[in-house]
């Protein structure tokens, strides 16, 4: 993943800030090297297979709408699998004793991000931007089964909540898949260099927050147009 990707850069800045503020601690109980190596292989296999399926969509004897439903479900699961890994990764590197109430195996990504952002005293706009970066609303909707897959090829999250309801097209889901891939790559790269000597950073939290906020705003407008 190119370091020019804004999601990649933002993730590195946030992880560096977590380390800088003394919240890092290796929690061996949550670490499973084989899991992460297997997940990387899954990424490659899924991407190759899914691309092949999309290219051959018209060759299926199955009804086209059924294949589209399958594609929506598969892409949703792919994105959500990354979100689950993000949760696991943060639990590996963050010291639970430094967060109010700590965390355990049942703590969701949404909850651990909220606790971490509060501890680091981030302002509301930055907290919201980080929620957008890590697709927290998407994650919560899937975790608590607040979603529908429509026959016209959309994922609808929070279908019963008029304020939170969003309709996500397969194209938008593909964008989300690139976003979570960039975040995962940043996490892996960060983990590989955390023991290296500190380097001068050209970006800080303050430098990058405006870009994150703009991404969240653009996503909201995009979802409004397709809902």
VODRENDREN-100619 format. One record per residue (C-alpha): x, y, z; residue in one letter. Coordinates in Angstrom, 3 decimals, padded with zeros to 6 digits. Example, Ala and Ser with C-alpha at 12.3 -4.5 7.8 and 13.67 -1.06 7.14 Angstrom:
<c1=012.300 c2=-004.500 c3=007.800 residu=A>
<c1=013.670 c2=-001.060 c3=007.140 residu=S>
This chain:
<c1=000.000 c2=000.000 c3=000.000 residu=X>
<c1=001.368 c2=003.349 c3=-001.030 residu=X>
<c1=002.245 c2=005.729 c3=001.763 residu=X>
<c1=000.433 c2=008.434 c3=-000.225 residu=X>
<c1=-002.935 c2=006.880 c3=000.619 residu=X>
<c1=-004.635 c2=009.271 c3=003.093 residu=X>
<c1=-006.140 c2=006.405 c3=005.103 residu=X>
<c1=-002.722 c2=004.780 c3=005.414 residu=X>
<c1=-001.091 c2=008.030 c3=006.525 residu=X>
<c1=-003.862 c2=008.860 c3=008.974 residu=X>
<c1=-003.598 c2=005.447 c3=010.599 residu=X>
<c1=000.147 c2=005.784 c3=011.077 residu=X>
<c1=-000.262 c2=009.228 c3=012.639 residu=X>
<c1=-002.865 c2=007.943 c3=015.102 residu=X>
<c1=-000.765 c2=004.903 c3=016.059 residu=X>
<c1=002.307 c2=007.080 c3=016.519 residu=X>
<c1=000.293 c2=009.396 c3=018.748 residu=X>
<c1=-000.910 c2=006.451 c3=020.840 residu=X>
<c1=002.728 c2=005.432 c3=021.317 residu=X>
<c1=003.889 c2=008.995 c3=021.977 residu=X>
<c1=001.330 c2=009.421 c3=024.753 residu=X>
<c1=002.483 c2=006.303 c3=026.550 residu=X>
<c1=-000.522 c2=004.083 c3=025.878 residu=X>
<c1=001.371 c2=001.252 c3=024.207 residu=X>
<c1=001.813 c2=-002.090 c3=025.888 residu=X>
<c1=002.195 c2=-005.514 c3=024.283 residu=X>
<c1=-000.671 c2=-007.743 c3=025.375 residu=X>
<c1=000.463 c2=-011.258 c3=024.501 residu=X>
<c1=-002.930 c2=-012.767 c3=025.324 residu=X>
<c1=-004.431 c2=-011.105 c3=022.252 residu=X>
<c1=-001.513 c2=-011.819 c3=019.914 residu=X>
<c1=-001.664 c2=-014.686 c3=017.428 residu=X>
<c1=000.972 c2=-014.532 c3=014.693 residu=X>
<c1=-000.542 c2=-017.413 c3=012.718 residu=X>
<c1=-003.892 c2=-015.600 c3=012.635 residu=X>
<c1=-002.368 c2=-012.462 c3=011.108 residu=X>
<c1=-000.327 c2=-014.430 c3=008.565 residu=X>
<c1=-003.424 c2=-016.413 c3=007.639 residu=X>
<c1=-005.434 c2=-013.198 c3=007.316 residu=X>
<c1=-002.903 c2=-011.788 c3=004.852 residu=X>
<c1=-003.258 c2=-014.931 c3=002.739 residu=X>
<c1=-007.049 c2=-014.616 c3=002.978 residu=X>
<c1=-006.795 c2=-011.048 c3=001.672 residu=X>
<c1=-004.916 c2=-012.172 c3=-001.411 residu=X>
<c1=-007.173 c2=-015.137 c3=-002.067 residu=X>
<c1=-010.378 c2=-013.168 c3=-001.637 residu=X>
<c1=-009.262 c2=-010.282 c3=-003.845 residu=X>
<c1=-008.238 c2=-012.605 c3=-006.669 residu=X>
<c1=-011.359 c2=-014.766 c3=-006.456 residu=X>
<c1=-013.794 c2=-011.890 c3=-006.100 residu=X>
<c1=-012.323 c2=-010.062 c3=-009.080 residu=X>
<c1=-012.670 c2=-013.223 c3=-011.161 residu=X>
<c1=-016.312 c2=-013.623 c3=-010.131 residu=X>
<c1=-017.161 c2=-010.050 c3=-011.084 residu=X>
<c1=-015.483 c2=-010.417 c3=-014.476 residu=X>
<c1=-017.509 c2=-013.564 c3=-015.197 residu=X>
<c1=-020.788 c2=-012.264 c3=-013.788 residu=X>
<c1=-022.687 c2=-012.710 c3=-017.065 residu=X>
<c1=-021.584 c2=-016.342 c3=-017.404 residu=X>
<c1=-023.451 c2=-017.517 c3=-014.292 residu=X>
<c1=-026.637 c2=-019.477 c3=-014.808 residu=X>
<c1=-027.801 c2=-018.151 c3=-011.458 residu=X>
<c1=-030.053 c2=-015.100 c3=-011.708 residu=X>
<c1=-028.016 c2=-011.930 c3=-011.965 residu=X>
<c1=-029.775 c2=-010.383 c3=-008.948 residu=X>
<c1=-028.818 c2=-013.381 c3=-006.819 residu=X>
<c1=-025.184 c2=-013.029 c3=-007.818 residu=X>
<c1=-025.294 c2=-009.322 c3=-006.949 residu=X>
<c1=-026.706 c2=-010.206 c3=-003.510 residu=X>
<c1=-023.842 c2=-012.651 c3=-003.104 residu=X>
<c1=-021.360 c2=-009.949 c3=-004.111 residu=X>
<c1=-022.824 c2=-007.461 c3=-001.611 residu=X>
<c1=-022.703 c2=-010.017 c3=001.189 residu=X>
<c1=-019.154 c2=-011.074 c3=000.303 residu=X>
<c1=-017.841 c2=-007.514 c3=000.174 residu=X>
<c1=-019.632 c2=-006.670 c3=003.433 residu=X>
<c1=-018.016 c2=-009.681 c3=005.101 residu=X>
<c1=-014.606 c2=-008.733 c3=003.679 residu=X>
<c1=-014.818 c2=-005.201 c3=005.074 residu=X>
<c1=-016.133 c2=-006.412 c3=008.422 residu=X>
<c1=-013.372 c2=-009.024 c3=008.729 residu=X>
<c1=-010.843 c2=-006.189 c3=008.582 residu=X>
<c1=-012.730 c2=-004.222 c3=011.215 residu=X>
<c1=-012.546 c2=-007.256 c3=013.502 residu=X>
<c1=-008.789 c2=-007.384 c3=012.919 residu=X>
<c1=-008.473 c2=-003.679 c3=013.780 residu=X>
<c1=-010.138 c2=-004.398 c3=017.114 residu=X>
<c1=-007.763 c2=-007.282 c3=017.755 residu=X>
<c1=-004.726 c2=-005.218 c3=016.771 residu=X>
<c1=-005.584 c2=-002.335 c3=019.100 residu=X>
<c1=-006.113 c2=-004.762 c3=021.963 residu=X>
<c1=-002.613 c2=-006.133 c3=021.318 residu=X>
<c1=-000.851 c2=-002.762 c3=021.456 residu=X>
<c1=-002.863 c2=-000.616 c3=023.915 residu=X>
<c1=-002.399 c2=-000.815 c3=027.683 residu=X>
<c1=-005.867 c2=-001.521 c3=029.152 residu=X>
<c1=-004.814 c2=-000.105 c3=032.516 residu=X>
<c1=-004.398 c2=003.319 c3=030.888 residu=X>
<c1=-008.008 c2=003.450 c3=029.649 residu=X>
<c1=-011.033 c2=004.186 c3=031.819 residu=X>
<c1=-012.704 c2=000.834 c3=032.469 residu=X>
<c1=-010.034 c2=-000.985 c3=030.450 residu=X>
<c1=-011.184 c2=-003.512 c3=027.864 residu=X>
<c1=-011.697 c2=-007.247 c3=027.471 residu=X>
<c1=-012.496 c2=-009.764 c3=024.743 residu=X>
<c1=-016.050 c2=-008.440 c3=024.433 residu=X>
<c1=-015.039 c2=-004.795 c3=023.945 residu=X>
<c1=-015.938 c2=-003.648 c3=020.427 residu=X>
<c1=-013.816 c2=-001.527 c3=018.102 residu=X>
<c1=-016.226 c2=001.364 c3=018.655 residu=X>
<c1=-015.756 c2=001.150 c3=022.413 residu=X>
<c1=-011.969 c2=000.859 c3=022.410 residu=X>
<c1=-011.631 c2=003.771 c3=019.990 residu=X>
<c1=-013.892 c2=005.903 c3=022.173 residu=X>
<c1=-011.892 c2=005.068 c3=025.307 residu=X>
<c1=-008.592 c2=005.731 c3=023.534 residu=X>
<c1=-009.701 c2=009.032 c3=022.002 residu=X>
<c1=-011.034 c2=010.198 c3=025.380 residu=X>
<c1=-007.760 c2=009.291 c3=027.070 residu=X>
<c1=-005.807 c2=011.252 c3=024.468 residu=X>
<c1=-008.214 c2=014.173 c3=024.901 residu=X>
<c1=-009.048 c2=014.460 c3=021.222 residu=X>
<c1=-011.625 c2=017.085 c3=020.297 residu=X>
<c1=-015.089 c2=016.059 c3=019.008 residu=X>
<c1=-014.249 c2=016.719 c3=015.344 residu=X>
<c1=-011.181 c2=014.497 c3=015.493 residu=X>
<c1=-013.109 c2=011.774 c3=017.320 residu=X>
<c1=-015.751 c2=011.847 c3=014.587 residu=X>
<c1=-013.076 c2=011.770 c3=011.890 residu=X>
<c1=-011.475 c2=008.699 c3=013.468 residu=X>
<c1=-014.885 c2=007.008 c3=013.676 residu=X>
<c1=-015.233 c2=007.644 c3=009.958 residu=X>
<c1=-011.737 c2=006.381 c3=009.203 residu=X>
<c1=-012.391 c2=003.079 c3=010.976 residu=X>
<c1=-015.978 c2=002.784 c3=009.630 residu=X>
<c1=-017.363 c2=002.561 c3=013.157 residu=X>
<c1=-021.015 c2=003.075 c3=012.170 residu=X>
<c1=-020.657 c2=000.289 c3=009.616 residu=X>
<c1=-018.964 c2=-001.926 c3=012.208 residu=X>
<c1=-021.667 c2=-001.381 c3=014.831 residu=X>
<c1=-024.447 c2=-002.015 c3=012.314 residu=X>
<c1=-022.951 c2=-005.364 c3=011.333 residu=X>
<c1=-022.076 c2=-006.335 c3=014.918 residu=X>
<c1=-025.612 c2=-005.685 c3=016.154 residu=X>
<c1=-027.319 c2=-007.017 c3=012.999 residu=X>
<c1=-028.789 c2=-003.656 c3=012.075 residu=X>
<c1=-028.566 c2=-004.085 c3=008.309 residu=X>
<c1=-030.384 c2=-005.376 c3=005.245 residu=X>
<c1=-029.194 c2=-006.457 c3=001.805 residu=X>
<c1=-031.634 c2=-005.185 c3=-000.791 residu=X>
<c1=-032.504 c2=-006.959 c3=-004.040 residu=X>
<c1=-031.430 c2=-003.922 c3=-006.042 residu=X>
<c1=-027.850 c2=-004.388 c3=-004.844 residu=X>
<c1=-027.391 c2=-002.179 c3=-001.787 residu=X>
<c1=-026.381 c2=-002.690 c3=001.816 residu=X>
<c1=-028.688 c2=-000.721 c3=004.100 residu=X>
<c1=-027.406 c2=-000.061 c3=007.599 residu=X>
<c1=-029.735 c2=000.975 c3=010.417 residu=X>
<c1=-032.828 c2=000.548 c3=008.227 residu=X>
<c1=-035.213 c2=001.365 c3=011.111 residu=X>
<c1=-033.385 c2=004.486 c3=012.262 residu=X>
<c1=-034.275 c2=007.503 c3=010.121 residu=X>
<c1=-031.293 c2=009.488 c3=011.420 residu=X>
<c1=-028.630 c2=006.788 c3=010.995 residu=X>
<c1=-030.044 c2=004.915 c3=007.989 residu=X>
<c1=-027.621 c2=004.730 c3=005.066 residu=X>
<c1=-027.809 c2=002.943 c3=001.746 residu=X>
<c1=-024.438 c2=001.738 c3=000.497 residu=X>
<c1=-023.911 c2=000.661 c3=-003.114 residu=X>
<c1=-021.515 c2=-002.077 c3=-004.196 residu=X>
<c1=-019.233 c2=000.650 c3=-005.578 residu=X>
<c1=-019.155 c2=002.343 c3=-002.171 residu=X>
<c1=-018.476 c2=-001.012 c3=-000.530 residu=X>
<c1=-015.539 c2=-001.457 c3=-002.883 residu=X>
<c1=-014.217 c2=001.939 c3=-001.773 residu=X>
<c1=-014.610 c2=000.771 c3=001.828 residu=X>
<c1=-012.635 c2=-002.379 c3=001.016 residu=X>
<c1=-009.734 c2=-000.253 c3=-000.242 residu=X>
<c1=-009.966 c2=001.897 c3=002.880 residu=X>
<c1=-009.773 c2=-001.011 c3=005.323 residu=X>
<c1=-006.960 c2=-002.576 c3=003.316 residu=X>
<c1=-004.959 c2=000.659 c3=003.621 residu=X>
<c1=-005.570 c2=000.789 c3=007.379 residu=X>
<c1=-004.478 c2=-002.823 c3=007.808 residu=X>
<c1=-001.314 c2=-002.245 c3=005.774 residu=X>
<c1=-000.493 c2=000.780 c3=007.934 residu=X>
<c1=-000.965 c2=-001.268 c3=011.108 residu=X>
<c1=001.362 c2=-003.981 c3=009.864 residu=X>
<c1=003.986 c2=-001.470 c3=008.748 residu=X>
<c1=003.747 c2=000.398 c3=012.057 residu=X>
<c1=004.189 c2=-002.824 c3=014.022 residu=X>
<c1=007.341 c2=-003.575 c3=012.014 residu=X>
<c1=009.009 c2=-000.265 c3=012.914 residu=X>
<c1=007.892 c2=000.464 c3=016.467 residu=X>
<c1=011.287 c2=-000.659 c3=017.789 residu=X>
<c1=013.213 c2=001.548 c3=015.333 residu=X>
<c1=014.702 c2=004.899 c3=016.366 residu=X>
<c1=012.208 c2=007.778 c3=016.170 residu=X>
<c1=012.055 c2=009.525 c3=012.807 residu=X>
<c1=011.089 c2=013.073 c3=011.968 residu=X>
<c1=007.439 c2=013.156 c3=010.957 residu=X>
<c1=006.200 c2=015.528 c3=008.288 residu=X>
<c1=002.633 c2=015.133 c3=009.495 residu=X>
<c1=000.988 c2=015.320 c3=012.905 residu=X>
<c1=-002.523 c2=014.781 c3=014.201 residu=X>
<c1=-003.260 c2=018.466 c3=013.640 residu=X>
<c1=-001.958 c2=018.321 c3=010.077 residu=X>
<c1=-004.062 c2=015.350 c3=009.098 residu=X>
<c1=-007.346 c2=015.920 c3=010.933 residu=X>
<c1=-008.699 c2=018.339 c3=008.320 residu=X>
<c1=-008.233 c2=015.724 c3=005.622 residu=X>
<c1=-009.976 c2=013.109 c3=007.748 residu=X>
<c1=-012.913 c2=015.437 c3=008.427 residu=X>
<c1=-013.215 c2=016.168 c3=004.717 residu=X>
<c1=-013.300 c2=012.426 c3=004.010 residu=X>
<c1=-016.113 c2=011.919 c3=006.525 residu=X>
<c1=-018.053 c2=014.867 c3=005.069 residu=X>
<c1=-017.606 c2=013.580 c3=001.510 residu=X>
<c1=-018.752 c2=010.111 c3=002.551 residu=X>
<c1=-021.867 c2=011.511 c3=004.211 residu=X>
<c1=-022.744 c2=013.522 c3=001.083 residu=X>
<c1=-022.143 c2=010.511 c3=-001.126 residu=X>
<c1=-024.391 c2=008.316 c3=000.998 residu=X>
<c1=-027.081 c2=010.995 c3=001.061 residu=X>
<c1=-027.119 c2=011.084 c3=-002.731 residu=X>
<c1=-027.562 c2=007.330 c3=-003.122 residu=X>
<c1=-030.051 c2=006.866 c3=-000.253 residu=X>
